[in-house]
Structure formats: structure tokens, C-alpha cells
Amino acid sequence: MNLIEAFLAEHCFKITGARLVESKQSIPHYYLSVACCVDKMSDLRARINDNRKDGEPKVSVNDFVLKACAVALRKVRNSSSSTYKF
């Protein structure tokens, strides 16, 4: 990476950071947490990753969490913040 590319990358990170701070301050948000037993998911993930073919990406815990969130939002559409009335 040359000096110009490094400068542009740093500038891009600064803009991204500023936008994240701005959205955090100006958009209503809330935090949720839940405790989950992920033993079976972890075993499934290990089996999938053990049986993958060369060149195929590994499956991550985040992949499972994202899929679960997507399925839950499709099943219970009113749980989406965009439909919640503040």
C-alpha cells in the first residue's frame, strides 16, 4: 500500500466512524440480550466445517445468529423496530 492509498483508507475509516457516531446519536435505538444454549449449534457447525469441500468458506457462529434473526423477523414481523410505535 502506497502513501496515497494509506491516506485514502484512513480518510474512509474516519468518515465511516463519523457516520456511525452520527447514526447512534440521532436514531432511536435499544439493546436486547438473551441467554442461549448453543451446544447443538456448535456441534452442527463443527460437522459442517469438517465436511466442507476445498475452497468452501467455513461456517461461523455469526452465520447461524444472522440466519436465526432473519427467520425470527419473518415469523414475527411486529418484532421489527421499524414497525414499533414509540
Phi, psi and omega per residue, in radians:
M1 nan 2.189 3.130
N2 -1.501 3.119 -3.051
L3 -1.088 -0.723 -3.134
I4 -1.146 -0.771 3.120
E5 -1.097 -0.698 3.125
A6 -1.118 -0.737 3.118
F7 -1.103 -0.783 -3.130
L8 -1.130 -0.696 3.116
A9 -1.119 -0.779 3.128
E10 -1.085 -0.722 3.117
H11 -1.092 -0.736 3.120
C12 -1.089 -0.752 3.117
F13 -1.108 -0.684 3.122
K14 -1.119 -0.760 3.123
I15 -1.118 -0.778 3.129
T16 -1.058 -0.781 3.110
G17 -1.074 -0.758 3.131
A18 -1.105 -0.720 3.122
R19 -1.156 -0.671 3.103
L20 -1.116 -0.760 3.114
V21 -1.099 -0.782 3.141
E22 -1.041 -0.794 -3.123
S23 -1.175 -0.627 3.133
K24 -1.141 -0.603 -3.090
Q25 -1.465 -0.484 -3.001
S26 -1.870 -0.216 -3.117
I27 -1.915 2.233 3.109
P28 -1.023 2.440 -3.132
H29 -2.624 2.854 3.088
Y30 -2.659 2.860 -3.085
Y31 -1.991 2.487 3.060
L32 -2.183 2.605 3.049
S33 -2.529 2.671 3.140
V34 -2.679 2.549 3.075
A35 -1.667 2.330 -3.109
C36 -2.318 2.536 2.977
C37 -1.604 2.043 -3.037
V38 -1.998 0.399 -3.121
D39 -1.048 -0.845 -3.118
K40 -1.156 -0.683 3.106
M41 -1.104 -0.713 3.138
S42 -1.126 -0.709 3.089
D43 -1.128 -0.748 3.112
L44 -1.086 -0.754 3.120
R45 -1.041 -0.762 3.133
A46 -1.102 -0.742 3.122
R47 -1.123 -0.741 3.123
I48 -1.077 -0.817 -3.101
N49 -1.193 -0.546 3.103
D50 -1.226 -0.500 -3.077
N51 -1.757 0.129 -3.116
R52 -1.301 2.657 3.134
K53 -1.457 2.840 3.110
D54 -0.996 2.362 3.102
G55 1.551 -0.271 3.106
E56 -1.358 2.451 -3.134
P57 -1.251 2.697 3.069
K58 -1.306 2.616 3.063
V59 -1.534 2.301 -3.111
S60 -1.835 2.901 3.041
V61 -1.060 -0.682 3.133
N62 -1.045 -0.625 3.095
D63 -1.025 -0.767 3.127
F64 -1.174 -0.739 -3.134
V65 -1.105 -0.787 3.137
L66 -1.082 -0.769 3.111
K67 -1.093 -0.756 3.138
A68 -1.092 -0.713 3.113
C69 -1.126 -0.754 3.138
A70 -1.093 -0.770 3.128
V71 -1.123 -0.761 -3.131
A72 -1.108 -0.737 3.140
L73 -1.165 -0.563 3.085
R74 -1.249 -0.644 -3.115
K75 -1.312 -0.649 -3.090
V76 -2.181 1.372 -3.041
R77 -1.086 -0.502 -3.138
N78 -1.223 -0.165 3.116
S79 -1.377 -0.185 3.134
S80 -1.254 2.393 3.133
S81 -1.053 -0.525 -3.089
S82 -1.178 -0.345 3.114
T83 -1.765 -0.103 -3.109
Y84 -1.391 2.312 3.126
K85 -1.649 2.025 3.138
F86 -1.435 nan nan
